[in-house]
Amino acid sequence: MKTALVFVSLGLLAVIGVAVAASPQSSVDHGRDVYAVQKCALCHSIAGIGGKKLALDGVASRLKVEDMRKWIRTPKEMKPGTTMKPYPNLPEKDLADLTQFLLTLR
């Protein structure tokens, strides 16, 4: 009886683990988290929330994906003299997902 209970418990844990693994965080949600973790809102605002240097509302209508990526990685290549901090070491997944989040800002 104890052996059967152990196997049932292990089976339930395996099912729970599969369910958690089957529902990964979306790229847009992860990108929103990257935006928060990197403290982008210190300088940028969305819907009036955040810093006042540059509103990101409508950024997806103004910039192509490659330009967004370049602004994040090497902003001085986009605009010499900008005060934006470069993020050359941001992991590729974080950059891709942050870009996906920014694409929602039409």
Secondary structure, 3 states (H helix, E strand, C coil): CHHHHHHHHHHHHHHHHHHHHHCCCCHHHHHHHHHHHCCHHHCEEECCEECCCEECCCHHHHCCHHHHHHHHHCHHHHCCCCCCCCCCCCCHHHHHHHHHHHCCCC
